[in-house]
């Protein structure tokens, strides 16, 4: 699974990186990326890992096939887990039309579509010029305006897609897990990741962070595991060094947050919740610059504008 994901999604990225470092001129392969490969790869890895650990109770191939290829979530999530999906395929009532499921499903789908079309798509026009690699360094207000526009565009775009997937699935009586819980209200970066893309956070915790050792091997190893998990999580989002930097920033944020929590518990320190929310939001916004920018140079230019060093 990882070999196929690496070939389709990252082969050209590694070739381009090697050319830049080694001065070679290996041609790009121009590989066409299969739709949803990141999501169905993760679902298969979770199933295999749990089967190896003896945690899988449903092995019927038809249910496994339906679980892996379940179309509502393949484009943008949520990341599904077999233990919450495959038992639903065995419920007879889900094979019969139900008016309540149609009403709930269509309502959730409509809310998600409104988030995407009415809010996210309209915000995109304000964000795009700031991240144009051909542009100059934006002024302070233009930089912050564009970055904040993208901050909320991304939320309503991604949350809208998740809502549409949940609503579409509900038409068939199948309940998908929630993926967002007001993440920009989080008072810490740890809480942010419990609220943002919740199913991905769960996967990274259960199948990467904990197998690496989690917090069981001492403080330094814990911080290294957090950093490694988030860097790989960033690379999962896209084949580019900007995604690596985004993941590294969040890894550093989480390490600092855990270190602060230990100090705060030891010395009985407590900061106002509004301060935590503001600092967390600021850190998230700064990291989004690297997530959205097409390259590192553009991201640095936008950051410079946000710092007041632009035109």
C-alpha positions as CSV (number, residue, x, y, z in Angstrom):
1,X,0.0,0.0,0.0
2,X,2.7,2.5,0.9
3,X,4.8,1.5,-2.2
4,X,1.8,2.3,-4.5
5,X,1.1,5.5,-2.6
6,X,4.8,6.5,-2.9
7,X,4.9,5.8,-6.6
8,X,1.7,7.5,-7.6
9,X,1.9,10.5,-5.3
10,X,5.6,11.1,-4.5
11,X,7.7,9.8,-7.4
12,X,7.8,13.1,-9.3
13,X,8.4,15.0,-6.0
14,X,11.4,12.9,-5.1
15,X,12.8,13.2,-8.7
16,X,12.5,16.9,-8.7
17,X,14.1,17.1,-5.2
18,X,17.0,14.9,-6.4
19,X,17.5,17.0,-9.5
20,X,17.7,20.1,-7.3
21,X,20.2,18.6,-4.9
22,X,22.3,16.6,-7.2
23,X,22.2,18.8,-10.3
24,X,20.8,16.0,-12.4
25,X,18.1,16.2,-15.1
26,X,16.0,13.2,-14.7
27,X,12.7,13.7,-16.5
28,X,9.4,13.7,-14.5
29,X,7.3,10.7,-15.0
30,X,4.0,12.6,-15.3
31,X,2.1,10.0,-13.3
32,X,-1.7,10.5,-13.1
33,X,-2.8,10.3,-9.5
34,X,-5.8,8.0,-8.9
35,X,-8.7,9.8,-7.2
36,X,-8.8,9.2,-3.5
37,X,-5.6,7.2,-3.2
38,X,-4.6,8.8,0.0
39,X,-7.9,7.9,1.7
40,X,-8.3,4.4,0.5
41,X,-4.6,3.7,1.3
42,X,-5.1,4.8,4.9
43,X,-8.3,2.7,5.3
44,X,-6.4,-0.4,4.0
45,X,-3.4,0.2,6.3
46,X,-5.7,0.5,9.3
47,X,-7.5,-2.7,8.4
48,X,-4.2,-4.6,7.9
49,X,-2.6,-3.3,11.1
50,X,-5.7,-4.2,13.2
51,X,-6.0,-7.6,11.5
52,X,-2.4,-8.3,12.4
53,X,-3.1,-7.2,16.0
54,X,-6.2,-9.5,16.1
55,X,-8.7,-6.6,16.4
56,X,-10.7,-7.3,13.2
57,X,-13.9,-9.3,13.6
58,X,-15.4,-8.8,10.1
59,X,-13.5,-10.5,7.3
60,X,-16.1,-10.9,4.6
61,X,-14.5,-9.8,1.3
62,X,-17.6,-8.1,-0.1
63,X,-17.8,-5.9,3.1
64,X,-14.1,-5.1,2.9
65,X,-14.4,-4.2,-0.7
66,X,-17.3,-1.9,0.0
67,X,-15.5,-0.4,2.9
68,X,-12.4,0.5,0.9
69,X,-14.3,1.8,-2.2
70,X,-17.1,3.6,-0.3
71,X,-17.4,6.6,-2.6
72,X,-18.9,9.4,-0.5
73,X,-15.6,9.9,1.5
74,X,-12.9,9.2,-1.2
75,X,-12.4,12.8,-2.4
76,X,-11.9,14.7,0.9
77,X,-12.6,12.3,3.8
78,X,-13.4,11.6,6.5
79,X,-10.8,8.9,7.0
80,X,-12.9,5.9,7.8
81,X,-12.1,3.0,10.2
82,X,-13.4,-0.5,9.6
83,X,-14.8,-1.0,13.1
84,X,-17.3,1.8,12.7
85,X,-18.1,1.1,9.1
86,X,-18.2,-2.6,8.3
87,X,-20.8,-3.5,11.0
88,X,-23.2,-1.0,9.4
89,X,-23.0,-2.9,6.1
90,X,-24.5,-5.9,8.0
91,X,-27.6,-4.0,9.1
92,X,-30.6,-5.0,7.0
93,X,-32.4,-1.6,7.5
94,X,-29.7,0.1,5.6
95,X,-30.7,-1.7,2.5
96,X,-34.2,-0.2,2.6
97,X,-35.1,3.5,1.8
98,X,-35.9,5.5,4.9
99,X,-37.6,8.9,4.8
100,X,-35.8,10.1,8.0
101,X,-32.4,9.2,6.5
102,X,-33.3,11.1,3.3
103,X,-34.4,14.1,5.3
104,X,-31.4,14.2,7.5
105,X,-28.9,13.4,4.7
106,X,-30.2,16.0,2.3
107,X,-30.2,18.6,5.1
108,X,-26.5,17.9,6.0
109,X,-25.6,17.7,2.3
110,X,-27.2,21.1,1.6
111,X,-25.4,22.7,4.6
112,X,-22.1,21.4,3.3
113,X,-22.8,22.5,-0.3
114,X,-23.7,26.0,1.0
115,X,-20.4,26.2,3.0
116,X,-18.5,25.2,-0.2
117,X,-20.3,27.3,-2.8
118,X,-21.5,30.4,-0.9
119,X,-18.6,30.9,1.5
120,X,-15.4,29.1,0.5
121,X,-15.6,29.8,-3.2
122,X,-16.3,33.5,-2.6
123,X,-13.4,33.8,-0.2
124,X,-11.0,32.1,-2.7
125,X,-10.9,35.2,-4.9
126,X,-9.5,37.3,-2.0
127,X,-6.8,34.7,-1.1
128,X,-5.5,33.8,-4.6
129,X,-3.8,37.1,-5.5
130,X,-1.8,37.1,-2.3
131,X,-0.4,33.6,-3.0
132,X,0.3,34.3,-6.7
133,X,4.1,33.4,-7.2
134,X,4.3,36.1,-9.9
135,X,3.3,38.9,-7.5
136,X,5.4,41.1,-5.4
137,X,5.6,41.2,-1.6
138,X,2.1,42.2,-0.4
139,X,1.5,45.1,2.0
140,X,0.6,44.4,5.6
141,X,-3.1,44.7,5.2
142,X,-3.2,42.8,1.9
143,X,-1.1,40.0,3.3
144,X,-3.2,39.6,6.4
145,X,-6.5,39.9,4.4
146,X,-5.4,37.3,2.0
147,X,-4.2,34.8,4.6
148,X,-7.3,35.2,6.8
149,X,-9.4,34.8,3.7
150,X,-7.6,31.5,3.0
151,X,-7.9,30.5,6.6
152,X,-11.6,30.5,6.5
153,X,-11.8,29.4,2.9
154,X,-10.0,26.2,3.8
155,X,-12.2,25.6,6.8
156,X,-15.5,26.1,5.0
157,X,-14.2,24.2,1.9
158,X,-13.0,21.1,3.8
159,X,-15.8,21.2,6.4
160,X,-18.3,21.6,3.6
161,X,-16.9,18.5,1.7
162,X,-17.0,16.5,4.9
163,X,-20.6,17.5,5.5
164,X,-21.5,16.6,2.0
165,X,-19.9,13.2,2.4
166,X,-21.7,12.6,5.7
167,X,-25.1,13.7,4.2
168,X,-24.6,11.6,1.1
169,X,-23.7,8.6,3.1
170,X,-26.8,9.1,5.4
171,X,-29.0,8.7,2.4
172,X,-28.0,5.0,2.5
173,X,-28.4,4.9,6.2
174,X,-24.6,4.7,6.8
175,X,-23.3,7.2,9.4
176,X,-19.9,8.6,8.8
177,X,-17.9,10.1,11.8
178,X,-17.8,13.8,12.3
179,X,-14.6,15.5,11.1
180,X,-14.7,19.0,12.5
181,X,-15.7,20.5,15.9
182,X,-15.2,24.3,15.7
183,X,-11.4,24.0,15.5
184,X,-10.7,27.8,15.4
185,X,-12.2,28.0,18.9
186,X,-9.4,25.7,20.3
187,X,-7.4,27.1,23.2
188,X,-4.3,25.1,22.5
189,X,-2.7,23.4,19.4
190,X,-3.4,20.0,21.0
191,X,-7.1,20.9,21.3
192,X,-7.0,22.2,17.7
193,X,-5.9,18.8,16.4
194,X,-8.7,17.2,18.4
195,X,-11.2,19.4,16.5
196,X,-9.6,19.7,13.0
197,X,-9.8,16.8,10.6
198,X,-10.6,14.6,13.6
199,X,-10.5,11.3,11.7
200,X,-7.0,12.0,10.3
201,X,-5.8,13.0,13.8
202,X,-7.1,9.7,15.1
203,X,-5.4,7.8,12.4
204,X,-2.0,9.5,12.9
205,X,-2.3,8.9,16.7
206,X,-3.3,5.3,16.5
207,X,-1.2,4.1,13.6
208,X,1.9,6.3,13.6
209,X,2.4,8.2,16.9
210,X,1.6,5.3,19.3
211,X,3.5,2.6,17.3
212,X,6.5,5.0,17.2
213,X,6.4,4.9,21.0
214,X,4.0,7.7,21.8
215,X,4.8,9.2,25.2
216,X,6.0,5.9,26.7
217,X,9.8,6.3,26.1
218,X,10.6,9.6,27.8
219,X,10.2,13.3,27.1
220,X,12.7,13.7,24.2
221,X,11.4,10.6,22.4
222,X,7.9,11.9,22.8
223,X,8.8,15.2,21.2
224,X,10.6,13.4,18.4
225,X,7.5,11.2,17.8
226,X,5.2,14.2,17.7
227,X,7.5,15.9,15.2
228,X,7.9,12.9,13.0
229,X,4.2,12.2,13.0
230,X,3.3,15.7,12.0
231,X,6.0,15.9,9.3
232,X,4.7,12.7,7.7
233,X,1.1,14.0,8.1
234,X,2.1,17.2,6.3
235,X,3.7,15.2,3.5
236,X,0.5,13.1,3.3
237,X,-1.4,16.3,2.4
238,X,0.7,17.0,-0.7
239,X,3.9,16.2,-2.4
240,X,5.9,19.4,-1.8
241,X,8.4,20.9,0.6
242,X,5.8,23.5,1.7
243,X,3.7,20.7,3.1
244,X,6.8,19.3,4.9
245,X,7.4,22.8,6.5
246,X,3.7,23.0,7.5
247,X,3.9,19.6,9.2
248,X,7.1,20.5,10.9
249,X,5.6,23.7,12.2
250,X,2.7,21.8,13.7
251,X,5.1,19.2,15.1
252,X,7.1,22.0,16.8
253,X,3.8,23.6,18.0
254,X,2.7,20.4,19.7
255,X,6.1,19.8,21.3
256,X,6.1,23.3,22.8
257,X,2.5,22.9,23.9
258,X,3.2,19.6,25.7
259,X,6.3,21.2,27.3
260,X,4.3,24.1,28.5
261,X,1.6,21.9,29.9
262,X,4.2,20.1,32.0
263,X,5.6,23.4,33.3
264,X,2.1,24.8,34.0
265,X,1.1,21.7,36.0
266,X,4.3,21.8,38.0
267,X,4.0,25.5,38.9
268,X,0.2,25.7,38.9
269,X,0.2,28.3,36.1
270,X,-3.0,29.1,34.2
271,X,-3.4,31.5,31.3
272,X,-6.7,33.1,30.3
273,X,-8.6,31.0,27.7
274,X,-8.9,33.9,25.4
275,X,-5.1,34.2,25.3
276,X,-4.8,30.5,24.4
277,X,-7.4,30.9,21.7
278,X,-5.7,33.9,20.2
279,X,-2.2,32.4,20.3
280,X,-3.4,29.1,18.8
281,X,-5.3,30.8,16.0
282,X,-2.2,33.0,15.2
283,X,0.0,29.9,15.1
284,X,-2.4,28.0,12.9
285,X,-2.8,31.0,10.5
286,X,1.0,31.3,10.1
287,X,1.3,27.7,9.3
288,X,-1.5,27.9,6.7
289,X,0.7,30.2,4.7
290,X,3.0,27.3,3.9
291,X,0.1,25.0,3.3
292,X,-1.4,27.3,0.7
293,X,1.7,28.8,-1.0
294,X,2.8,27.0,-4.2
295,X,6.5,27.1,-3.0
296,X,8.6,28.1,-0.1
297,X,9.7,31.4,-1.6
298,X,6.1,32.6,-2.0
299,X,5.4,31.6,1.5
300,X,8.3,33.6,2.8
301,X,7.2,36.6,0.8
302,X,3.7,36.4,2.3
303,X,5.1,36.0,5.8
304,X,7.3,39.1,5.2
305,X,4.2,41.0,4.1
306,X,2.4,39.9,7.3
307,X,5.3,41.2,9.3
308,X,5.1,44.6,7.6
309,X,8.0,44.2,5.3
310,X,6.1,44.1,2.1
311,X,5.3,46.8,-0.5
